[in-house]
Amino acid sequence: MAARAIAARSAAPVIDTPARRSWRKFRTHRSAILGAIIVGAFLLVALLAPLLPLLDPAATDWAAVRQAPSAAHPLGTDEIGRDVLSRMIWGARASVLAGIVSVGIAIILGVPLGVLAGYFGGWTDIVISRCTEALLAVPFLILAIALAAFLGPSLTNAMIAIGISATPIFVRLTRGQVINIRAEDYVEGAHAIGLSTPRILARYILPNAMPPVLVQATLTIAAAIIAEASLSFLGLGQQPPAPSWGSMLNTAKNFMAQAPWLAMWPGLAIFLVVLGFNLLGDGLRDALDPRE
């Protein structure tokens, strides 16, 4: 009897849920898997930076100024003898943190505003949409630079500036999704049986609006990392002596002929992490698209 029950249980069909279908499509997307591996590697390095046997990223060695890569310094040293490998790994923490936190700020601000505009319409939609369009009229990076300059140079202020600058993207995306979902039959049915507005929003609107927001968040993290590097390059982000890829590039521009590796490593790191997030976002878009 026990063997028969086990056999019957093993023969029971597996329910093909949307989550299973999305995961099946995602894991067959080779570029998305490559992006996930790249992003995971950078996240792992950023998280383990305090535990790795690295030299102090702020320690100077005037006897090893601008040394080429060697056994003692695998990526060389900078203009005051600091180990580039240590600064690269600790700089990854700043860049990854800036990307994730700033996009988190944008989602926290943008998604509720988009839901309000798309679900209630009327004057609520008009006011939120016009403010969003006014912010979208300013280029993303220009707005981030202006806000960071207003708030003052620091990594925290740079993340806030980038998050506010990215908010209109999520407002518009969420608004469009909510308008489409609001017209679906199951939402009309929820209204007909007398469900409250908060329950409809929490049970039907938000869960169906979040997949595109998740894809956009992945792509926006890549843009936020570039924005943080740009702000640090201009002196508006991570402040010395704390390491940042953008500030390392700012220093490296003065020594391109004498020490080209100073610019090569942070530039390559920015390229790889942005490529990883873009590939991951592209894969998520294909996996979560209900039309596929």
Summary of the structure (lengths in Angstrom):
residues: 292
radius of gyration: 23.7
end to end distance: 43.0
largest distance: 79.5
contacts: 984
relative contact order: 0.16
helix: 76%
strand: 1%
